[in-house]
Amino acid sequence: MPTTVAAFYTHSTPDDIIETVLKVCNDIGFKTGEITERKSRVDGVQFDNINIPFDGWELNFKFNLNDDRDPAEPPLSIGLGRRIDPASVAEDTTYQHRMDVIFELVCRIASTLAVDYAPVFITPGVSVRPETAQITDSVEDIPYIGVYTKTILDGLGGVEGLGTPSPWYIAELNDGRIVVIPASEPWTEGGWEPPTTADFLASTEFNRDS
């Protein structure tokens, strides 16, 4: 069954990336004192997996810390399961709360790790995942949620270059990174809207006709 993933692409991975991400999670309210850790191997690549609980649910953080990591592979991806799908929860208020947490988490990690590009996509998400370290040469489509440096977004032709001249939501983070959510679906099916004000946001713009 397809699931949702948030991936964080950066040209410079901090040595203390796990500790840094755990601090972000702790600041948001994840129970970082109750984590479970394991190692896994996929196609010969070893990953450090950490599950972190939050309010009755948990997310899987998968770190690729190998010295020979392919530059096109993200050092961190987060398994979101089906949580961006409104049908995954029984009540709209639960969905809205979870999406608020996921949105803040993606934005804060993107800023803290100084990532170049952070897409949220349904697996396998080939069209939104860069095939090479040159992100602007290999991203073909816009993800459900995307965080971009201004340089990367300009290199992709700006918002219009991604085929979304009037996206539903655009925000600028405090560090200048740009968040783009191209369409109102599936979000409004569960009654969720991203925030218009938050301490990690510098500005926001809605186009509710999209």
Stockholm file with secondary structure:
# STOCKHOLM 1.0

chainA/1-210         MPTTVAAFYTHSTPDDIIETVLKVCNDIGFKTGEITERKSRVDGVQFDNINIPFDGWELNFKFNLNDDRDPAEPPLSIGLGRRIDPASVAEDTTYQHRMDVIFELVCRIASTLAVDYAPVFITPGVSVRPETAQITDSVEDIPYIGVYTKTILDGLGGVEGLGTPSPWYIAELNDGRIVVIPASEPWTEGGWEPPTTADFLASTEFNRDS
#=GR chainA/1-210 SS CCCEEEEEBCSSCCTTHHHHHHHHHHHHTCCGGGCEEEEEEETTEEEEEEEEEETTEEEEEEECCCTTCCTTSCSEEEEEETTTSGGGSSCHHHHHHHHHHHHHHHHHHHHHTTCSEEEEEETTCGGGSCSSSCHHHHCCSCCSEEEECHHHHHHTTHHHHTTCSSCSEEEEETTSCEEEECCSTTGGGGTCCCCSCCTTEEEEEECTTC
#=GC SS_cons         CCCEEEEEBCSSCCTTHHHHHHHHHHHHTCCGGGCEEEEEEETTEEEEEEEEEETTEEEEEEECCCTTCCTTSCSEEEEEETTTSGGGSSCHHHHHHHHHHHHHHHHHHHHHTTCSEEEEEETTCGGGSCSSSCHHHHCCSCCSEEEECHHHHHHTTHHHHTTCSSCSEEEEETTSCEEEECCSTTGGGGTCCCCSCCTTEEEEEECTTC
//
